[in-house]
Amino acid sequence: MTVWEFSIQGSVVKIGNKERQKISAHGCNEPFKNRYWCPKRQWFRKESCPFANRRECENFTAMCGSI
């Protein structure tokens, strides 16, 4: 049995056996079907992240606590 894997390595997004170029500069909100990848959580979100990049996300967490 093969385990399905989603990963970002450099400028390449790997989805199982398939590869494509990364769309966003920071890896945030990489689309897959109807979900968006969150590199902080290492999982998919139903809606795209409201932050423009990972730095904004980290700043928000530092000011407000965990999300």
Backbone as CSV, one residue per row, in Angstrom:
resi,resn,N_x,N_y,N_z,CA_x,CA_y,CA_z,C_x,C_y,C_z
1,MET,0.845,-1.170,0.000,0.000,0.000,0.000,0.897,1.241,0.000
2,THR,0.618,2.188,-0.880,1.384,3.413,-0.986,0.693,4.531,-0.217
3,VAL,1.479,5.295,0.520,0.940,6.432,1.257,1.069,7.664,0.373
4,TRP,-0.021,8.421,0.238,-0.036,9.639,-0.563,0.677,10.731,0.212
5,GLU,1.503,11.531,-0.476,2.288,12.560,0.206,2.240,13.881,-0.551
6,PHE,2.141,14.981,0.185,2.199,16.333,-0.365,3.418,16.999,0.241
7,SER,4.301,17.530,-0.613,5.482,18.220,-0.082,5.928,19.316,-1.039
8,ILE,6.658,20.277,-0.483,7.238,21.364,-1.273,8.740,21.296,-1.081
9,GLN,9.447,21.119,-2.194,10.903,21.027,-2.154,11.472,22.040,-3.134
10,GLY,11.987,23.131,-2.580,12.497,24.206,-3.439,11.354,24.871,-4.176
11,SER,11.392,24.864,-5.494,10.326,25.484,-6.288,9.376,24.454,-6.883
12,VAL,9.427,23.220,-6.379,8.600,22.132,-6.906,7.629,21.640,-5.837
13,VAL,6.370,21.480,-6.230,5.345,20.902,-5.369,5.165,19.463,-5.814
14,LYS,5.281,18.532,-4.872,5.119,17.117,-5.169,3.827,16.630,-4.539
15,ILE,2.976,16.040,-5.373,1.697,15.512,-4.940,1.669,14.051,-5.360
16,GLY,1.971,13.174,-4.423,2.086,11.757,-4.769,3.222,11.570,-5.758
17,ASN,2.926,11.000,-6.923,3.934,10.786,-7.965,4.023,11.954,-8.939
18,LYS,3.170,12.956,-8.802,3.136,14.081,-9.734,3.907,15.272,-9.183
19,GLU,4.397,16.117,-10.077,5.130,17.320,-9.692,4.631,18.498,-10.510
20,ARG,4.717,19.701,-9.915,4.418,20.941,-10.637,5.215,22.065,-9.999
21,GLN,5.301,23.187,-10.676,6.005,24.352,-10.149,5.173,24.996,-9.047
22,LYS,5.841,25.521,-8.047,5.187,26.198,-6.934,4.589,27.512,-7.438
23,ILE,3.377,27.817,-7.029,2.683,29.033,-7.460,3.071,30.222,-6.602
24,SER,3.085,30.029,-5.283,3.390,31.139,-4.378,4.852,31.105,-3.953
25,ALA,5.380,32.256,-3.608,6.793,32.357,-3.249,7.112,31.657,-1.928
26,HIS,6.162,31.642,-0.987,6.422,31.102,0.347,5.786,29.742,0.587
27,GLY,5.070,29.211,-0.388,4.423,27.910,-0.214,3.066,27.982,0.447
28,CYS,2.646,29.173,0.860,1.327,29.337,1.476,0.249,29.299,0.394
29,ASN,-0.884,28.706,0.726,-2.046,28.663,-0.153,-1.795,27.959,-1.480
30,GLU,-0.918,26.968,-1.499,-0.743,26.168,-2.709,-2.018,25.358,-2.908
31,PRO,-2.704,25.541,-4.042,-3.987,24.853,-4.230,-3.826,23.377,-4.565
32,PHE,-4.751,22.583,-4.052,-4.882,21.173,-4.423,-6.353,20.833,-4.321
33,LYS,-6.965,20.594,-5.457,-8.410,20.383,-5.560,-9.111,21.586,-4.935
34,ASN,-9.944,21.413,-3.936,-10.658,22.548,-3.328,-10.071,22.932,-1.980
35,ARG,-8.787,22.672,-1.767,-8.127,22.968,-0.500,-6.861,23.780,-0.738
36,TYR,-6.326,24.365,0.338,-5.123,25.197,0.255,-4.115,24.725,1.289
37,TRP,-2.871,24.556,0.878,-1.818,24.056,1.760,-1.335,25.145,2.707
38,CYS,-1.206,24.802,3.976,-0.663,25.702,4.986,0.659,25.103,5.468
39,PRO,1.808,25.699,5.110,3.087,25.130,5.527,3.314,25.185,7.040
40,LYS,2.668,26.117,7.723,2.813,26.195,9.174,2.156,24.995,9.853
41,ARG,0.951,24.690,9.437,0.220,23.559,10.017,0.582,22.223,9.376
42,GLN,1.244,22.281,8.221,1.572,21.080,7.454,0.308,20.283,7.116
43,TRP,-0.748,21.042,6.757,-2.019,20.414,6.401,-2.804,21.355,5.511
44,PHE,-3.949,20.907,5.026,-4.777,21.690,4.120,-5.848,22.464,4.869
45,ARG,-6.192,23.628,4.316,-7.272,24.465,4.846,-8.411,24.461,3.840
46,LYS,-9.651,24.653,4.309,-10.803,24.722,3.417,-10.822,26.029,2.643
47,GLU,-10.343,27.098,3.287,-10.316,28.423,2.657,-8.876,28.896,2.585
48,SER,-8.601,29.772,1.649,-7.234,30.280,1.552,-6.903,31.121,2.779
49,CYS,-5.648,31.148,3.131,-5.175,31.879,4.302,-5.312,33.386,4.052
50,PRO,-5.717,34.162,5.059,-5.881,35.599,4.857,-4.564,36.373,4.807
51,PHE,-3.453,35.730,5.177,-2.168,36.412,5.207,-1.489,36.345,3.838
52,ALA,-0.743,37.383,3.502,-0.071,37.460,2.204,1.136,36.532,2.131
53,ASN,1.773,36.268,3.283,2.941,35.396,3.301,3.137,34.814,4.698
54,ARG,4.121,33.965,4.817,4.375,33.279,6.091,4.792,34.260,7.186
55,ARG,5.487,35.317,6.810,5.939,36.315,7.787,4.751,36.991,8.476
56,GLU,3.720,37.354,7.704,2.519,37.951,8.296,1.864,36.983,9.276
57,CYS,1.821,35.726,8.919,1.242,34.693,9.780,2.029,34.612,11.090
58,GLU,3.356,34.596,10.995,4.197,34.528,12.191,4.044,35.775,13.052
59,ASN,3.933,36.953,12.441,3.730,38.189,13.188,2.400,38.163,13.944
60,PHE,1.352,37.708,13.280,0.031,37.612,13.914,0.091,36.676,15.109
61,THR,0.721,35.515,14.941,0.842,34.549,16.025,1.624,35.134,17.201
62,ALA,2.707,35.872,16.894,3.512,36.462,17.948,2.740,37.523,18.726
63,MET,1.872,38.278,18.044,1.099,39.335,18.706,-0.142,38.826,19.417
64,CYS,-0.782,37.788,18.861,-2.086,37.361,19.381,-2.110,35.981,20.007
65,GLY,-1.074,35.226,19.889,-1.086,33.846,20.387,-1.319,32.880,19.249
66,SER,-1.538,31.627,19.578,-1.692,30.608,18.529,-3.037,30.751,17.829
67,ILE,-3.065,30.346,16.557,-4.316,30.376,15.784,-4.794,28.980,15.513
